[in-house]
Amino acid sequence: MTVLVIAEHDHATLKPATLNTVTAGIACASGDVHVLVAGANAAEAAKAAAQVAGVAKVIVADSASLAENLAENVAAQVLAIAKNYSHILFPATANGKNVAPRVAAKLDVAQISDITKVDSPDTFERPIYAGNAIAIVQSSDAIKVVTVRTTGFDPAAATGGSAAVETVDGVADSGKSSFVGREVTKSERPELTAAKIIVSGGRALGSAEKFTEVMAPLADKLNAGLGASRAAVDAGYAPNDWQVGQTGKIVAPQLYIAAGISGAIQHLAGMKDSKVIVAINKDEEAPIFSVADYGLVADLFTAVPELVKAL
């Protein structure tokens, strides 16, 4: 059984989510793991994919129709080679979730979503009920279309591999959608899903000004990503792309510091796989303390500045 991993990339470099998905692919495979790099002028991304440990072959589809990762065109590219594989794996990112259902529907198979463990080539584990239960899903489909929750798998080594690179013809534009524009948030801080340290603030901060005043210095000291609870985002204290939780970003950094976050189940679902969790909250009954490795019952407006000074 050969597994196909759909690479996430910016045409020049691989996104970290690809490395986690390769690890899941290796767990599925009794044969080889191949990586599809679908893009435009994506030779550098393909070169990076070829160096990933555990990858046997990189398939490069280079076409102007794939320049903007439009879901219809990428899905068509995957379908062009799908019959050669027993498993097709996508990272469970916005892009992966956009393409995978289209591929599954065209193949007339069930999609297996958001897996966190591979029990066997046909059996997978995935969280349900905001991570409070784990479903074991078995599939008898000839081709299994799977999205991978990247926090459930360690990243494959980015170097050490020497995969063969094969070029295939890129698909023609489907004509079903067109690229209009892209608004990208630029920040000097690490991207949340790739950050090794994340500092998050909650509704207790009271305002956008206090959020920046209190949390930003700590994030800067630690070179950390800056996150927020849904309550803080809904209140306008932080932008939407900072949201951590079931309806935001799922993260698993080495260190997660939560300040003024009570720990609603939706937030815990997005960060409880973090290696070390530190909670600062003046309510000693706050649910966040149930998952925290270190808890400090204190006023965040006092504790966080003191922590910054100590660092």
C-alpha positions in Angstrom: 0.0 0.0 0.0 1.4 3.3 -1.1 0.4 6.5 0.7 0.1 10.0 -0.9 0.6 13.0 1.3 -0.6 16.4 -0.1 2.1 18.9 0.7 1.2 22.3 2.1 3.6 24.9 0.8 4.1 28.5 -0.4 5.8 27.3 -3.7 9.2 28.0 -2.2 9.1 26.2 1.2 7.1 23.5 2.9 4.8 24.4 5.7 5.5 22.6 9.0 2.1 20.8 8.8 3.4 18.7 5.9 6.1 17.1 8.1 3.5 16.0 10.7 1.3 14.6 7.9 4.3 12.6 6.6 4.7 11.0 10.0 1.0 9.9 9.9 1.6 8.6 6.3 4.5 6.5 7.5 2.2 5.0 10.2 -0.4 4.1 7.5 2.0 2.6 5.0 3.3 -0.9 4.5 4.7 0.5 1.3 6.1 3.8 0.3 5.1 7.4 1.2 4.9 9.8 -1.8 4.4 13.5 -1.5 2.5 15.6 -4.1 3.7 19.2 -4.5 1.0 21.0 -6.6 1.9 24.5 -7.4 3.5 27.0 -9.8 7.3 27.4 -10.0 7.4 25.1 -7.0 10.8 23.5 -7.6 12.2 24.7 -4.3 9.3 23.3 -2.3 9.7 20.0 -4.2 13.4 20.0 -3.4 12.6 20.5 0.3 10.0 17.7 0.2 12.6 15.3 -1.3 14.8 15.8 1.8 12.1 14.8 4.3 13.0 11.6 6.1 10.7 8.7 5.1 9.6 10.1 1.7 10.3 7.7 -1.2 9.0 9.9 -4.1 8.0 13.5 -4.7 5.5 14.2 -7.5 5.6 17.7 -8.8 2.7 19.2 -10.7 3.6 22.6 -12.0 1.0 24.7 -13.6 -0.3 28.3 -13.6 -3.7 26.8 -12.6 -2.2 25.7 -9.3 -0.6 29.1 -8.5 -3.2 30.2 -6.0 -4.1 26.7 -4.5 -7.7 27.0 -5.7 -9.5 24.0 -4.2 -11.1 22.8 -7.4 -7.8 22.7 -9.3 -5.8 21.1 -6.5 -8.5 18.4 -6.1 -8.5 17.7 -9.8 -4.7 17.3 -9.6 -5.0 14.8 -6.7 -7.7 12.9 -8.5 -5.5 12.6 -11.6 -3.1 10.3 -9.7 -5.4 9.0 -6.9 -5.9 5.5 -8.2 -2.3 4.7 -7.5 -2.7 5.0 -3.8 -4.4 3.3 -0.9 -4.4 6.4 1.4 -4.5 10.1 0.5 -3.5 12.3 3.5 -4.1 16.0 3.9 -3.1 18.2 6.8 -6.2 19.3 8.7 -5.6 23.0 7.9 -7.8 25.4 6.1 -6.4 24.3 2.8 -6.5 20.6 3.5 -10.1 20.9 4.8 -11.0 22.7 1.6 -9.6 20.1 -0.8 -10.1 16.8 0.9 -13.9 16.6 0.9 -13.9 17.3 -2.9 -11.5 14.4 -3.4 -13.5 12.1 -1.2 -16.8 13.0 -2.9 -15.3 12.4 -6.4 -13.9 9.1 -5.3 -17.3 8.2 -3.7 -15.6 7.3 -0.4 -16.0 8.6 3.2 -13.6 11.2 4.5 -11.9 10.3 7.8 -11.4 13.7 9.5 -8.9 15.0 12.0 -7.1 11.8 13.0 -4.8 11.9 15.9 -3.5 8.3 15.8 -3.2 5.4 13.3 -4.0 2.1 14.9 -3.7 0.1 11.6 -3.9 0.9 7.9 -7.7 0.8 8.0 -8.3 2.0 11.6 -7.8 5.5 13.0 -8.6 7.5 16.1 -10.1 11.0 16.1 -11.4 13.3 18.9 -15.1 14.0 19.2 -17.1 16.1 21.7 -14.4 18.8 21.9 -11.8 16.1 22.6 -13.7 14.6 25.6 -14.0 11.3 23.7 -12.0 9.4 21.1 -13.8 7.7 18.2 -12.1 4.7 16.6 -13.0 4.7 12.9 -12.5 1.7 10.6 -12.8 2.1 6.9 -13.1 -0.6 4.2 -12.9 2.0 1.3 -10.3 1.0 -1.3 -8.8 4.6 -1.2 -8.9 6.2 2.2 -9.1 10.0 2.2 -7.8 11.3 5.6 -7.2 14.7 7.2 -4.5 14.7 9.9 -4.6 16.8 13.1 -1.0 17.8 13.0 -0.7 18.2 16.8 -1.3 14.4 17.1 1.9 13.5 15.3 5.5 14.5 15.7 7.0 16.2 12.6 9.2 14.0 10.3 12.8 15.1 10.1 13.1 17.9 7.4 16.5 16.6 6.3 18.1 13.2 5.8 15.8 11.9 3.0 16.8 11.6 -0.7 13.5 11.0 -2.5 13.2 10.7 -6.3 11.4 13.7 -7.9 8.9 13.0 -10.7 7.2 15.6 -12.8 3.6 15.2 -14.0 1.4 17.4 -16.1 -0.5 20.1 -14.2 -4.3 20.1 -14.7 -6.1 22.7 -16.7 -8.0 25.4 -14.9 -11.4 24.1 -13.9 -13.0 27.5 -14.6 -15.2 27.0 -11.5 -13.5 29.7 -9.4 -11.1 32.5 -9.8 -8.5 34.1 -7.6 -9.5 37.7 -6.6 -7.1 38.7 -3.9 -5.5 37.7 -0.6 -5.2 39.7 2.6 -2.3 38.3 4.7 -1.7 39.3 8.3 2.0 39.9 8.7 3.7 39.6 12.1 7.2 39.4 13.4 6.0 36.9 16.0 5.9 33.1 15.2 2.8 31.7 13.5 0.5 30.2 16.1 0.4 26.7 14.6 4.2 26.5 14.3 5.2 28.4 17.5 7.1 26.6 20.2 5.9 29.0 22.9 2.4 30.6 22.9 1.2 33.3 25.3 -2.6 33.6 25.3 -4.9 36.1 27.0 -8.6 36.0 27.9 -11.6 38.2 28.5 -10.3 39.2 31.9 -7.9 41.6 30.2 -10.8 43.9 29.7 -9.8 45.8 26.6 -7.7 45.6 23.4 -5.4 48.2 24.9 -4.8 46.2 28.1 -4.4 43.0 26.0 -1.5 44.6 24.1 -0.1 46.4 27.1 0.0 43.3 29.3 0.5 40.3 26.9 2.7 41.7 24.2 5.8 42.3 26.4 5.6 38.7 27.7 5.3 37.3 24.1 8.2 39.5 23.0 10.4 38.4 25.9 9.8 34.7 25.1 9.7 35.1 21.3 6.3 33.5 21.5 3.2 33.5 19.4 0.3 35.5 20.7 -3.0 33.8 21.1 -6.4 34.6 22.6 -9.6 32.9 23.9 -12.7 33.1 21.8 -14.3 35.4 24.4 -11.4 37.8 24.0 -11.7 37.7 20.2 -15.5 38.1 20.3 -15.0 41.1 22.6 -12.7 42.7 20.1 -9.6 42.5 22.3 -7.6 40.4 19.7 -7.9 39.6 16.0 -9.7 36.5 14.8 -6.5 34.8 13.6 -5.2 34.7 17.2 -8.0 32.6 18.4 -7.1 29.2 20.0 -9.7 26.6 20.6 -12.2 24.3 19.0 -13.4 27.0 16.6 -10.0 28.6 16.3 -6.5 27.1 15.9 -5.5 23.7 17.4 -2.0 24.1 18.9 0.5 22.0 20.8 3.5 24.1 21.6 6.3 23.2 24.0 5.0 25.9 26.4 1.5 27.4 26.6 0.9 30.3 29.0 -2.8 31.2 29.6 -3.5 34.4 31.4 -7.0 35.4 32.4 -8.5 32.4 30.6 -11.1 30.5 32.6 -10.7 27.3 30.5 -14.0 26.7 28.7 -14.1 23.3 27.1 -13.9 24.8 23.6 -10.6 26.5 24.5 -9.1 23.4 26.2 -9.9 21.4 23.1 -7.5 23.7 21.2 -4.5 23.6 23.5 -4.6 20.7 26.0 -2.0 18.8 24.0 0.6 21.4 24.8 3.7 19.9 26.4 3.7 22.3 29.4 0.7 24.5 30.4 1.0 27.4 32.7 -2.2 29.1 33.9 -2.5 32.5 35.6 -6.0 33.2 37.0 -7.4 34.8 40.1 -10.2 32.3 40.3 -8.8 29.2 42.0 -11.8 27.2 40.7 -11.2 28.0 37.1 -11.3 24.9 34.9 -8.0 25.8 33.2 -6.2 24.6 36.3 -7.4 21.1 35.7 -5.1 20.8 32.6 -2.3 23.1 33.8 1.1 21.7 34.8 1.7 24.9 36.7 -1.0 27.2 38.1 -0.7 30.6 39.7 -3.8 32.0 41.5 -3.1 35.7 41.1 -4.2 38.9 39.4 -2.8 38.7 35.9 -2.3 42.5 35.9 0.3 42.0 38.7 1.6 38.6 37.9 2.3 39.0 34.1 4.4 42.2 34.5 6.3 40.6 37.3 7.0 37.6 35.2 8.3 39.9 32.4 10.6 41.6 34.8 11.9 38.3 36.1 12.7 37.1 32.6 
